[in-house]
Amino acid sequence: MAEAFNTNDEPKYVISVAAEMVGISCHTLRYYERMGILSPQRTPGRVRLYSDSEIALLKQVRRMMDDLGINLAGVEVALRMSKRISELEEENRALKEALAKYSEFKEEK
């Protein structure tokens, strides 16, 4: 079954537009990339392109740093924890679904 294309992950903003949208400098975006905060896609000519989901991530990073006073190392930890929580929630959902199917199967016998 083919997965639907997620338009939030479509790369479409060059670095200058992305920086303006988030309110940070192009240099900061390149620094975040070197630190592994995000990995924008590249054109064959090596131009960075940012998606809507990456813009949302950058806004979240900026909010954590500006509003909450978290440093970049703390932001990295928070993002990893958030990703892990999402993975665990998905695993939990799949396990609940499997348990429900098992319970239905067992009741049929």
N, C-alpha and C positions, 0 to 999 in steps of 0.2 A: 504494500500500500504506500503510495507516494505521500510524502509529508507536504503540507501546504507551505508555500513560501511566506516567510515572516517579513513583512515590509519594514518592521522596526530594525531589522538586521541588514537592510540594504544600505551599502556604503554610498553616501551621496554628498557629504560636505567636505570641502577641502579644509586644511588646517586653519586658515585665517577665518573662515566662516565659523568653524567649530569653536575657535577661541573666542570670537565675538559673542556667539550664542551663550557661552558659559560664563563669560566675563573674566577670562584669564588670558595670559599671553601665549603666543605660539611656542615660545621657549619653554614655558611651563608644561604645555602639552607634550612636547618632545621629551622633557624630563620625566613626566609620568609614564611615557612609553618605555624609556630606559629602565625605570624602576619596576616595570611589569604591571602597573596598574591597569593598563589596557593595551591592546595590540590592534591598531587600525589596519584595515586592509590597504593594499597598495595597488596602484595602477601599474601596467607594464613599464611606465616611465618612472616608477618609484614615488609617485605623488601619494601622500597619505589621504585616505578617505574615511570619514567617520559616519557611523550610522546613528539613527535616532536613539537606539538603545545605548550606544556609547556616549551620546550627548547626555542622556539621563544619568548614566553612571558618573560622568564628570560633574554634573550638577550636584549629585549626591556627595561626591568627594569634597567639592567646594563647600557645601552646606556643613558637613562634618567638621571641616577645618575652620571655617569662619564662624559658624554659629555655636558649635560645641567645643571649640578649642582643641580638637584632636590633632596631633601631629601626623605627618605622612605615614610613619611606621604604625601608628594606631589605626589609621584609616585602612592600611593594608590588612591588618589583623581583623578589623571589623568586616571588611569585604570578604575575606576568606571564611570567616565564621558565618556570615550571611549566606554565602554560596553553599557551605556544608549543611546549614539548616534546611535550605531548599532541597538539597539532595536527600536528606533524611526524611523530609516531608513527602517527597515523591516515593521513596522506598516504603514509607508507612502506608501511603495510599495504595500502592501495589500489593502490599501484604494484606491489607484489609480486604481488597478485592479478591485476592486468592482465597482468603479465609471464608469469605461469603460464598464463593463458588464451591469450596470444599463442604461447607455446611449444607448447601443445597443438595450436593451430590450425596452426602451421608443421609439426609432426610429421605431421599428417594429410595434408598435401600431398605 
